[in-house]
Amino acid sequence: MQRCAHCRANAAIEVRILDITFDRKRLRLRQERAQFARANPEALQRHSGAVFDADAGLFAAQIFGKKVRVTWPEGEVSCPGGEFVAGDEFSALLLGYLMRGRCVARTGSFLTYAELWGQSGAAALRCQSAQRLAHGFAQTPENFARACTALGGMPLPMADYAFEIPFLEALRVQLLLWEGGDTFRPAAEILFSDNFPLAFEAEDAPLVCSVLLRALEQA
């Protein structure tokens, strides 16, 4: 009985943590929508690269090579073809990009989080995202390849398995996966195209990775 009570207490804590996380996501989305509604859509179009149809009140953008649209001023995000589910995380990320990001051509270099934004936060991102990628796909590399291909990825001659995936507009990510063996554990690395810092701040990188990994897991 005592053990059951302990389990129930832990379950209650986990539910509370999930509720808090959900509330934070919803709060961020509400904040982004409020700012988006006050923004000048023509100005957003100029610096973000997204196309704005003034007659329809719609922005058009691309994620994983698939079209998404954003209503203005409401900030409702949808994927017309139904290939991609635009959840709260991606909706907030896209609205933030439209308002603050810059669409700049990449030079071809791909860098780690630490190389782009500094060491602060790099360890946490590796723990949350790279390890999640390794644990989720190292034992089933065929699923990794299938999911990356479904997101428009192209294979690369790197690591044991690697793909370059189109993220948002001119942004690209590279996912590297090592299966591991007797002497080392499975590992993964996420590299960002060198134009990412002009599109997102350092604190947005975990959200970028979360959107990417969720899409992989659902592909």
C-alpha positions, 0 to 999 in steps of 0.5 A: 500500500505504501508503495502504491501511494508513492507511485501515485504521488510520483504520477501526480507530480509528472502530470503537474509537470506536463500541465506546467509545460503545456501552459508555458507553450500556450502562453508563449503562443498567445504572446506571439500571436498578440505581437503578430497581430500588431505587426506590419505584414509587408515589413514581415514579408520583406525580412522573413522571405515569407510571401504575404497575400494581402487580399487573402490575409495569408503568409505562405512559408515552407517547413520540411519542404511542405507548404504552411500558411499563417492567417493575419492578424490571427496568427493561425498556422496550418498545413494545407496538404495535411502532411505536417501537423502545426502544433503550438510549439511550431506555431509559436516558432514560426510566428517568432521567425516571421516577426524577428527572423531574417531570411539570409542565404547560407554559405554552406557551412554547418555548425554546432550549437556551441559554434553558433551561439556559444557554450551556454546552453550547449550541454543542455541541448545535447542532453535534451535533443542529441541524446533523444535522437540517438536513443530514439533511432540508433537501434532502428536506423531504417526508421531514421532513414525513412523519417528523414526522407519523409521530411525531405532529407537527403543522405550524406556520407557522414557518421553511420547515417546522416541526412540534411533536412530543409527546415524553415525557408532557407534554413537547413539542419544536418542530423548525424547518427552513430549506432554504437557498439561494444566500446561506445554508446549510440550517439547523435549530433545536430548541426545547423546551417550558418544562417540560423543565428540571423533567424533565431536566438539561442533560446529558440534552438531547443524549440527548433530541435523539439519541433524537428524531433517530434516531426521525425518521430511522427513521420 
